[in-house]
Amino acid sequence: MKKIFLALTACCGLFAASAQLAGRIDPVEQVNPLMGTDSKPSLSNGNTYPAIGVPWGMNFWMPQTGQMGNGWAYQYASDKIRGFKQTHQPSPWMNDYGQFSIMPVTKHLSFRQDDRASWFSHKAEVSKPYYYSVYLADHDVTAELTTTERAAQFQVTYPATDSSFLVIDGFNRGSYIKVIPAQKKIIGYTTRYSRGKLTNFKNYFVIQSDKAFSLSYTWHDSTLVKDSLELTADHAGAVIGFKTAKGEKVNFKIASSFISFEQAEINLNREIGADNFETTKKKSKESWNKQLGKVLVDGGTPEQTQTFYSCLYRAVQFPQRLYEVDAAGKVIHWSPYNGQVLPGYMFGGTGFWDTFRALYPLLNFLYPEINKEMQEGLINDYKEGGFLPEWSSPGFADIMVGNNSASVVSDAYIKGLRGYDINTLYEALKHGANNEGPMTAVGRKGVEYYNRLGYVPYDVKINENAARTLEYAYDDFTIYQLGKALGKPKEELQLYAKRSQNFRNLFDAQSKLMRGKNQDGTFQSPFNPFKWGDAFTEGNSWHYSWSVFQDIEGLKQLMGGNKAFSGMLDSVFNMPPVFDDSYYGGVIHEIREMQIMNMGQYAHGNQPIQHMIYLYNYSGEPWKTQYWTREAMNRLYKPTPDGYCGDEDNGQTSAWYVFSALGFYPVCPGTDQYVLGAPLFKKVTVTLEGGKQLVINSPANNAANRYVQSVSLNGKSWSNNWLNHFELKKGGTLNFSMSAVPNKQRGTAAANYPYSSSTDPSFKALLEGK
């Protein structure tokens, strides 16, 4: 018996080892695409959906549980699936564009969305980034899908019946459908979109079946049309039918294009062609492992490993490619700005207010080649739209504040990206910084006040004015940084350097917080630092007062120096989660998410405060950063349907976790520094450009040992609270010695603090006119 027990123990050990090895070889298998899907408008646990596609693909596919047009298109708590939707949706709040769906049904020719819906169970659902499968109980059908950048394959296993169908739904707000039985093909387009004003917008699609149709109908709204196989309507669709044997698999190859039916066919032939379902599935899996495998983690718990790769999966989805490759191999795109088909790259589906903070720095660190394409796409945005987008979905979207395209452009160049027209982008930044755009969220709303007074006033009917001021000041710093790197004239650099100090105009010495200011120079009154919205964006003064990324030292001195600054940081966690929701007239979901997380006023579920944990490094108490980063990772992220603590937001909240798990974070994009935290895993191997590897070792790391005792970089002791981007990109070894007890001597000297503009000699000299 003892021998049997030992043999079983050895076998289990081998299984565990092989599973761990498999996790390292196949990081995509660690991903849970359902992380964050247990969400609703009143409470976000991520507001995600299972996005089946490839990294930065033009299209994703998803099972659709919600009704047509519902931004919450897949909710984990739902019981029924209405279809499988091609989606470009960045978030439920932004909703979708260019969507259409298909749905296998049996027994009865049911094409309306509620009639065709089928019960399903998560127990009979397989969700991976490259593959999705579900049993549709009402139809006795198993539907499987896998995808490429612009195409997909569906494999549907039908029962024995002469009433097997596939429903194609072009959605409302204008759609077209045509069934071509002789070619076993359906073509169509949808014109539906949710944001902005688009010209000549169509998402053309082609669906190719490997089985001949026994019947073919079109439909519009609630009416089945039996005498026409071609239809244009507000809401058009089609139904095709088959006789199937038990277990018979019918395959459908689907591709789409924003350009034309011909281009959709090109996309289908180029990306799928003669490939069968399993071949496409294999290629899709390989594409995920190529990108996720840039970071291999070891020595964490299974939950931590799954959370890490689930977050990295989210971080390589948006923005999506809007460009296509024509028959001659040339890169072209339909422009959401003027409706024309033009040469060159273009991307869409991201909000810079969210993603400038960590998502774009992550691209610059791990995936510079794709961000180079994105920068070239921004050049085309500017040329075709007259401004850079701040939220693209797929063109200008009038939502959120700030002019954070400046950060996205500047950080890429300062982090070493080259090979594109940076001078045109620099001119785009200056244009956006000095003009109001065609809508509130493009250019700078209130720019005349900001440039004249040094702030956007509270009393001139411009909402979220303090948030705008703080973000404009940071964005001006990034313009200064880029201008300096490009050798621009001193007078120009001085202008943006001075404006980057405008945060000082809103600092209230009495509360030691940022506060709205009236046009006459008086502070807005009464002032409640717990009031959400009003002068701020989706947060309160306690959240936004830290938004001085460029000059934390300057902010610290305003607050009274190291001790007072650390005390203010401590207060965020020590205060109860009280709030004033009077600006909104009720509790918005971001407020509720802060309230229930039991971390005081720390609202990690929204972006403005996410960097704040790292600011102890600027006041000589880095061990508090180490404590709180681990707390946030442990408490606020799980690889489960309720796994996020708020909106995931296009990879930003995920990128925070990825950076934090590595042990550092980009507090101030537009500089070449990362601020130190504490790594989560015992070992991380990062593969960089040219095959260089950065190995991050912290062998004593565990749940108790969250504090950094010492750091060495390539064998040399490292005492600073920051790391240099270009040193890390060379590869090498970064060693962390971890302990259960904080080291209160390391990183306490001012010389160890990260970058602040007010301690930068060249910046100070420029401000003084030297």
N, C-alpha and C positions, 0 to 999 in steps of 0.2 A: 504494500500500500504506500509506503514511504517513497519507493522508487517511482511509482505512478505519479505521486504528488510532485516530486522533483521534476519529472518529465513534463508534467503539465505546466509547472512554474516556468521551466525553461522555454516551453513552447509559447506561453503567454508573453514572456520577455522578448522572444524573437518577433512575435507579432507586433508588440509595442514599438520595437526598434524599427521594423519595416514600415509601420504606419508613420513614424516620425520621419523616416527617410522619404517615404512617399510624399509627406507634406512638404519636404524641401524640394523634391524633384517636380512635384505638381502643385505649386501654390494655389492654382485655380481651384483645386479640390478642397481647399480650406475656406473658400468663400461661401457665405450664405447670402444669396441675393434677396432673401426675404427679410434681412435685417432692416428694421425701420418701417416695415409695411403695416404694422398694427397702429395706424394713425387715423385721425379724423380732424375736421376743421377746428374743433375746440381744444384738441390736445395732440401735438405732434410728437411721435416717437421716432421721427425721421422724415415722415412724409415721402418715403421712397416707394418704388415699385420694382418688381423683379425685371430688370432690364437685360434682355437676352440679345446679345450683339457681339461686337468686337470693340476694342478700345478706340474711342473717338470716331466710331462709325457714323455714317450719315443717318442711318436708321437704327432704332432698336425695336424689338418686339416684346409684347407683354400679354399675359392673360388679362382680360378685361372683366372685372366684376361690377364696376359702376355703370350707370346708364350713359348713353351717348352724350358727350360734352361735359361730363362730370370730371373735374380735375383729379378727384380721388378715384382714379380709374381701377386701381387694385387695392383692396383693403383686406388685410389678413382675416378679419372677423367675418367676412362675407361668406355666404353659402353657395352662391351660384356664379358661373362664368357665362358671360353673354357673347364672348368672341375672343379672338386673338388679334390684337391691334398693332399696326405699325405706328410707332410713336416717335416724336421728337421733343417730348415734354421735359422741360428742365425742372419744373416743380408744379404741384397742384395749384399753387397760387397764380402761376403764370399760365397754366393750362397748356394746351397742345396746339400744334399746327401741322397741316398736311396729313392728318390721320385717316386711315381706313381700316377695315377689319374683315376677317373671314371666320366662319364658324361651321364645323361639321354637325349635321343633325341627321336623325333617322326617324322612321315610323311615319311622321307627319311632315308635310312640307311647311315648316314653320320658319318664317323669315323675319318677323318683327322681333325686336331685341328682347322683349320680355317673354315672348312665346318660345323662342329658340333657346333661352337660357337653360343651363343644366346644373343640377346639384353636383358638387365635388367635395372631396375631402383632402386636407393636407397630407393625410396618410397615404393617399394615392397620387401624390404630386412629387415630382422631382424637379428641383430648380437649381440650375448651375448657370454661370455666366454665358456658357456656350451652348446650353441645351436645356430645354424645358419639356416636361411630359406631364400629362394629367389624364385621369380617367373621368370622362363625362358620363355620369351615371344614368341620366335620363335618356341618353342616346346609345348606351353600351359601346362607346367609342373611346379609344385612346388616341390622343392627339400629341404629336411630338414636333418640336421645331428646333432649328439651328440656323445660324445666320453668317453672313459676311458683312462687309462695310455697307453695301447698298442692296443686298439681296438676301433671300432666306429660302430655306427648304422646310416644307411641312410633310410629315409622314403620318397619315391617318389610318388607323386600324379599325375597320368597320365590322359589324356583325353580318350574319347571313340574312340578307333582305333585298328586296327589289326597290326599297325606299331609302337609299343612302343619298345624302345631299351635301353640297357645300354652298353656304350662303356667303355672298360677297356684299359688304356694306360700305358704300362710298360716303356715308355720313351726310348730314344736312348742311345748309348754307352753300349749296351748289355742288353738284357732282354729276359725273357722266359715266356710263357703263356700256360696254359692247361685248356680246358673247359671239365667239367665232368657233362653232362646233367642228368645222372641218379641220381646224388647226388645234383642237382641244385647248383653246386659249380664251381668256377673258382679258380685256384691257379696260382702263378707265382712268378717271382722275378725280381728285377732291380739291375743292378750293377753300376748305374750312381753315380758319386760323383765329387766334384769340387776341393778339396784341398788335398795336400799330395800325398802319394803313399800307397795304401791299398792292403792288401793281403787277398784273400778269402772273398772279400766283396760282400755280397748279402743281399738285404732286401727282405725276403720271405713274400708273402702275401697270404691270403685265403679269398675268398668272398663267402658268403653263402646267397642264395636267398630263400625267402619263397614262390616263385611262379615258377612253372615249365617253362622251356624255350620252346618256339615254334620254335625257330631257334637258331643256334650256329655257329659262324664263328671265325676264327682267322684272323689276318692281320699283315703285316709287311710293314714298310715304307708307301707307298701309295697304296699297293696292298692288296685287299681282297682275302683271301684264303678259298675256300669252301670245300676243300677235306682233310683237316687236322685240328683236334681240339687241336693239340699240336705243338708248334712252338718255336724255338730259333732263334733270329735274333739280328741285331744291334738295331732295334726298333720294338718290338713285342707288339701286343695287341689282344683284342678279342671284339666281339659283341655278345650279347645275345638279343633275341627278345621275345615279349609277345603280346597277344591280351588283351586289357584292356577295362574295362567299365569306363564311365565317373566318375571321382572322386575316382577311385580305387587306393588304396595305396599298393605299392610293397615295401617290406622291405629287406634291405641288411645288413648283419652283416659282418664286415671286421676286421681282425687282421693281425699283421705282426710280424716278428722276424728277428733279424740279425743272428740267429743260424741255423734254419732249418724250413721246412714245418711242421714237427711234433710239434716244439715249437710254431709255429704260431697258430696251432690248440689248443694247451694247453692254450695259451694266450686268444684265443677266448672263449673257454669253461669256463675258470676261471673268466674272467672279464665281460663277457656278458651272456654266457650260454643260459638259457631259458628266460632271461629278455626281455620284450618288449621295444619298443622305449621310451615310457614315463618313464619306470622304470630307464633305463640308463640315461635319461635326468635328472631325479630327483637326482640320485646318483651323477652325474657330478656336478649339482648345489650345492649339499651338500658339495662336496669336495672343491669347491671354497669358499663357505662361512666358512668352517672350517679354511682355511688359511687367507682369507681376514678379517674374523671376529676377528682375533687376535687384530685388531685395530679398535675401534669404535669411529668415530668422530662426534661431535655435535657442532652446533652453527656457522657453516660456511654458505656461500651462496651455493645454489644448484650447481653452476659452480665449486666452490672449492671442494665440496664433490665429485662430479663426477671426477674431475681431480685427486683427491687424490686416489680414488679407481682404476681409470684407470692406474695410475702409479704403485700402489701396484700390480695390475694384471700383469703388465709387469715384475715386480721385482721377481715374483715367477714362472717364466717360464724356465729360463736358469740358470745353465746348465741342460740338459735333462738327464733322466735316460738312460743309455745304457745297463743296466743289466736287466735280466729276471729271472723268477722263474721256475725251471724245474718241472717235474711231481712229484718228490720226495720232493718238497718244498725247494730245495736248490737254493741259489742265484748264478747265473752264468752270464757270459758275453762273447760275441765275442770281441776279442782284436783288436783294430785298429792298434796296434803296431806290432803284429806278426801273426795275422790272425787265432789264435787258439781260441777255446772255453775253458774258464778257470773259476775257482770258484771266487766268490767275486763281490764286487760293482765296477761300473764304470759309469762315467758321461762324456758327451761331449757337445761341442757347446758353448764355452765361451772364451773370450779374457781377460786375467788378466790385460793387460795394461789399459783396460777400467774399469774392475769390481772390482779390488782390492780396489778402492777408497771408494766406499760406498755400493755396492751391497753385497759383502761378509761380511762387518761389519753389514749390515742389517740382513743377515741370522744369524749371531752370536747373534744378539740381539733378533730377533723375532722367528727364526726357527733353533735353534741349532741342533735339531735332524737330519734334512736333511743335514746340513753341516757336521755333523759327518760322515754320509754316503759318502759325497763328499770327505772328508779327507781320508777315507778308499779307495775310488776310486783312489785318487792321489798316494797312496802307490802302487797300482797295475799299474798305469801309469808308475811309476818309475821302478818297477821290470820288466815290460814287454817292456818298451821303452828305458830304460837306463838314461832317464832324465825326469824331470817334464815338462809337456806341458806349454807353455805360451799362446798359442792359440790352442784350440782343435776343430777340425771340420771334423770328430770326433777324429782323431789322431793329430799328429803334423802338424801345419799349419805355413808356413814360412812368417809371417807377423807381423808387429809392433816390438817394441823394449823393452828392459828391461828384468828383471829377477824377475818379480813381483809375481811368485809363492811363493817366500820367504815371501811376505807380507800376502798372502792368508793363508799359513800354519801357520805362526807365530801368526797372529791375532786370529785365531781360538783357539789356545792353550792358549794364554794369556787372552782371554775372557772366558776361563773356560771349553772348550770342552775337554772331556776325553774319554777313553775307546777304543783307537786305538794306533797303534804302532808309537808314535811320534818320537822315536829315529831313526827309519828308515827314516822318513820324514826329520828329521834334517840332516841326512847324505845326503839325496837327495838335500837339500838346499846347503850344502857345495860343493857337486859335481857340481851343476849347477853354483855356484858362482865362480868356479875356473877352468872351462873348457869351451871351445867352443863346441857347440852341433853339431848334424848332419846337421843342417841348421842354417842360420843366426839368426833366431828368437828363437832358443832353446839354453840353456846355456847362455854364455855371449860372443857376438861378440866383439873382441878387448880386451879380458881379459888379455892377456900378457902385453899390453900397460897399461891397467888400474891398474893392480897389481904392475907394475914397476914404472910408472910415477905418478899414482894417478888420471889419467884421460885418456879417449880415445881421441887421437889426431885428429885434424881437417884435417891434411894433409897426412893421410895414407890410403885414399880411403875407409874409413868406414863411411857410411852415417849416419846422425843424431847422430853424435858423442857426442855433448854436452848433448842431451837428454839421451843418454845411460849413460853417466857419472853421471848425476844427479839421474837417477833412480837406477843405481847400488849402489850409495852411500846410498840412502834410503833403498834399499833392504838389504845392509850390516847391517844397523841399526836393521832391523827386525830380521836378523840372530843373531846379538848380543843379542837382547832381548829374543829370544827363547833360545839361549844357556845359558843365565843367569838364565832363569826360570828352565832349566833342570840341572843346576849345572855343566856346562861344565868347563874345565880347564881355568884358568886365562889367559894364553897365547893365547888361542883360542879366548876368548872374547875380549881381547885387540886388536887382529888383525882386527876383524870386527868393533869394536868401532872406531879404527883409520881410517879405510877405509870409515866409515860413514861420516867422515869430509871432504871427497874428494871434496865436492861441493865447498869448498873454493878455489880450484885450478882454477876454471873457473870464479870466480867473478872478474869483471872489475871495478876497483874503479872509473874510469873516467865516465863511463855510469851508474854505480851502477846496472848493469845487468850482467847476465850470458852471456859468450861469448866463442866461440870455441877457442881452444888453439892448436898451432902447436907442433910438437914433440920436437922442440928445446926450448920450453918454452915461445915463443912469441905468442901473441894473433893473431888470424886470422884477416886479413885486406884486403880490407876495411870491416867495420862492419856496417850493417844496422839493427838496432833492430826491424824493421818492416818486415824484410825478413822472409817469411814463409819457412819451410823446411830447407834444407841445414844442419846446425848443429842441428836443432831441428826437432821434429816429429809433423807434422800437426799443426804447430803453429809457433810463433816467440819468440824472447827473452823476450818480455813483457809478454808472456803467461807462458813460462817455467821457468822464474827466480824465481818463487814462489815454485818450486818443491823441497823444502827442508823441507818436512813434519816433519822430525825428529828434526829439530833444527831451528825453526823460530827465536828464540832469537839470535842465531848465525848469521843468515841472516840479521836480523834487525840491529845488531851491525855493520856488514859490510856495510850496507846502511847508517849508520850514527846515529842510535838511533831512539827513538820513533817518533819524529817529522818528521825526514826525511823519515822513513819507511812509516808512514801514508801518507805522501805526495806522495810517489811513488805509494801507493795503490790508492790514489785519482786520480793520473794521468791516470790510466787505464781507468777510466770512463770519464775523462775530455778531453782526446785526441780524435781527429777525427778517424774514422775507416780506416785510410790509410793502405796500404799494398804494399809489393813488392812480386810479384808472379813469379819472374824470374827463381827460382829454378825449378818450375813446368812447366814453359813455358806457363802458362795460369792460369786463376782463377779456383781453385778447390772449390768444393761446401762448404767446411768448411770456406773458406775466404768469400764467398758470404753471408753465414749465419751470420757471425760476422758483415759484412758491413751493412746489412739491419735491424739489431735489435735496432739501435739507443742507444747503451750503450757503445759507444767509442770503445776501444780495448778489452772490455770484451767479450770473445768468448765462451759463455756458451754452445754453440752447440757442442763443442768438450771438451774432458775430462781434459786436463792439467790444466786449470785455474779454474775449478769448485769449488775448496776449497778456492780460494783466497779471496772471500768475507768474510770469517770467520777470516781472519788474523788481522783485526782491534782489536780483543780481545787480541792480543799480544803486542799492542802498546798503550793501555790505552784509546781507543776510541770505545768501544763495541757498542755504539749506531749507528755507521756507518754500522756495520754488520747487525744490526737490520733493518736499513733502506733498505740496498741493498738486503738482502734476501727476504724481502717482494716485492721489486721491481722486482726481478728476478721471483718470483713465480707469480706475477700479470701479468707481461709482456710476459713471455716466455713460459708459459704453459696454454693450454686451452683443454677442453675435446672434441675437434673437429678434423676433418680430418687433419687440418694443425696445430695441437695442440702442437707440439714440435718445438724447435728452432734449430734443427740439428739432427744427428743420435741419436736414443734412446739407442742403443748399449747394448743389453743384460741385461737391467734392471738398468744400471748405472745412466743414466740421470734421470730415474724414481726414483731410490733410493735416489738421491740428493733431489728430491722434498719431498719424504716421510719423510726423516730425518728432512729436513728444516721445514716442516709443524708441526712436533712434537716439534721443538724448539731447536734442537741441531744437531751436525754433527761430524763425525769421521775424523777430519783433518789428524790425524796420526794413521792409523791402525798399530797394533803392540804395542800400548799402551792401557791402560784401561780408557782413557778419551774421552769424547765428548765435543766439543767446543760449547758454547751457542750461539744461535741466538735469535729468537723470535717466539713463536708458532703462528699458523695460525688460529686455531679453539678455541672456547670458552672452550671446554672440549674434551679431548681424553682419552679413557679408553683402556689401553694396557694389554692384558692377556698374562702373561709370563709362563715359565715352572712351573709345579706343580699347575697351577691355580692362581698363585699370580697376583695381578693387580696393575699396575701403573696408577694412575689418574693424568692427566696433566690439571690443571685448569687455565684458564685466562679469567674470566667472563667479563672483560671490553673490551675484544678484539673486534675490528672492523676495518674497512678500515682506519680510521684515527688513531686509537690507536695501532700503530705498535711498540712503544718503551717500553722497559722493565724498570719499575721503581724499582721493587724489586722482589726477588725470595726467596721462602722458600721451604725447603725439609723436609717433615714430621714434619711441625710445627716450624722448626728452620730456622732462617734467613741464606741465602746462598749468600755470597758476591763474590764468585769466578766466573770466566768466563768459567768454565768447570764443567762437571758432571762426576762422577765415574760410570763406567759400572756396577760394582758389587753392588753398593748402589742402582742403579736403578732396578737391577734384583731382589732385595729383595721385590720390590713392595712398595706401599705407595702413598703419595700425593706430587706432585710437583706443587706449586702455583706460577703463574706469575701475578704481578700487572702491568697492561698496561696503557699507557697514550699517548696522542698525542704529548707530549713534551719529548725530550730525557732527561734522568737523566745522567748528565755529571760528577757525582761524583762516581757512582757505577762502580766497576770493573776497576778503573783507576790505582790502586797500583800494583807494580810489583808482589807482593805476590798473586795477583788474576789471574795472567796470566796462560794460559795452559802450559802443559809440553813442555819443550825443553831440548834436551840432554845436552846442554852446561850449563844448570842450575841444572842438576841432580848431586848431590854430588858423588854418586857411579860411575857414568859415568866419571866425571871429574877426580876422583881419579885413575880410571883405565887408562885413557889417560896419566896421569902423572906417571904411573908405580907404584902407591901405592897399 
